[in-house]
Amino acid sequence: MLILSSEQIARLNLDPAQSVEWVREAFLIKDRCQLPPKIGLHPRGTDFFNTMPCILPEEMHTFGCKVVSRIKGTHPALKSELMVFDTLTGAMTALVNCDWITARRTGAVATLAINTLRCSTASVYAFVGLGVMAHATLDCFLATNTDRPITIRLKRYKDQAEATALRYGNAPNVTFEIADSMEQLVEGADVVVSCITDADGLMVGNVDLFQPGVLVVPVHTRGFQNCDRVFDKVYADDEGHVSGFRYFNEFRSFAEIGQVLKGADPGRDNDRQRILSYNIGLGLHDIFFARKIITSGLL
């Protein structure tokens, strides 16, 4: 049985742009997978353990089960392990520390949502919560957007905004701004990405601050419920994972992002629609990534 650490995977220096393509491929095979909604258990407060099983299409003969936790006060806040099995024999073939994969596939899915659902004139991208997930998203986003001028607006918290601007300061097509409040962050932004893992209440109380054409991507889903019933469209990576949301039945329009990628849903109809993209995180992507890495010949 193969045992893989996140450090081993990180040393492969996998291309962020390739990671975005991998999540696209995974969405395109999603309807041939067995993918039940994740099971979440809460030992205390907002801490959780999620169990995420998935069987890939038959020809891949792969079953995986990921266990991911978030325990407040730990770093990184999210931790995860993935067990991989051969469906032809039932044998466990790999145990993978999934911290690196979790961050990369999360950033890749958020990037795919941005590139697919943003308005055609998008230039100002606002980020709040500048930890591991935000950096993974920026890695993937900047790798797939090298041909256009971009303004990245960062929400100030301790020294994270300055450190993030320094980290990506060599990107020739990017300029950075720092906002001191959520109102300053979102006003005039074309895309708002939240990587806050534990939001207490609403992130922005006045939904009118979100301009026409905005795309909001709450990576960890929290803090934007006041947008659910007023935005023009809501997308998610899987209906079963969001159908229990409080306002799900009041969404004005809902579809899975995979339907957009397949051409079954038009996605954005015009540059004035306000769109919300809930990318919950699917075990499908973790298992697909792990299989790609294991069969790549790079290990």
HUQUINOR-V729800 format. One record per pair of residues at least 12 apart in sequence whose ideal C-beta (glycine too) atoms are under 6 Angstrom apart, sorted by the first residue. I is the first residue (numbers start at 1). GAP is how many residues later the second one is. If there is no record, write none. Layout:
I	GAP
I	GAP
This chain:
1	91
2	92
3	92
4	92
5	92
6	91
6	93
6	94
9	91
10	90
12	286
16	123
16	124
16	127
17	126
17	127
19	85
19	89
19	121
20	88
20	91
20	92
20	120
20	124
22	270
23	85
23	86
23	89
23	262
26	258
26	259
26	262
27	231
27	234
29	28
30	228
32	25
33	21
33	23
33	251
34	21
35	19
35	249
37	203
37	204
38	12
38	14
39	12
46	152
47	24
47	25
48	22
49	20
50	18
51	16
52	14
52	231
53	12
54	229
54	230
54	233
61	25
61	26
61	27
62	229
63	22
63	24
64	18
64	20
64	223
65	18
66	14
66	16
66	32
66	217
66	220
67	14
68	12
76	56
77	120
80	18
80	19
80	22
81	17
82	14
82	16
82	204
82	208
83	12
84	206
96	194
98	188
101	185
101	188
103	29
103	30
103	33
104	32
105	180
105	184
106	27
107	29
107	30
107	32
107	33
108	32
109	170
110	27
110	107
110	109
110	169
111	29
111	30
113	104
113	164
113	166
114	77
116	144
117	98
117	150
117	151
117	158
117	160
118	73
118	97
119	94
119	152
120	151
122	68
122	69
123	28
124	27
124	65
124	66
125	27
125	66
126	27
126	59
126	60
126	63
126	66
127	27
127	66
128	27
128	66
129	65
129	66
129	67
130	30
130	34
133	62
133	86
134	61
142	29
149	24
150	23
150	24
151	24
152	22
152	24
153	24
153	26
154	24
155	24
155	30
156	22
156	24
161	17
182	21
182	22
183	26
186	18
186	23
187	22
191	24
192	24
193	24
194	24
195	24
197	23
199	23
199	24
202	21
202	24
203	20
207	19
207	20
207	23
210	64
212	60
213	58
213	59
214	60
215	60
216	60
217	60
221	57
227	49
228	19
229	18
229	21
231	43
231	45
232	20
232	41
232	42
233	20
233	42
234	17
234	20
234	42
235	20
235	22
235	42
236	42
237	20
237	42
237	43
237	45
238	44
239	17
241	39
242	36
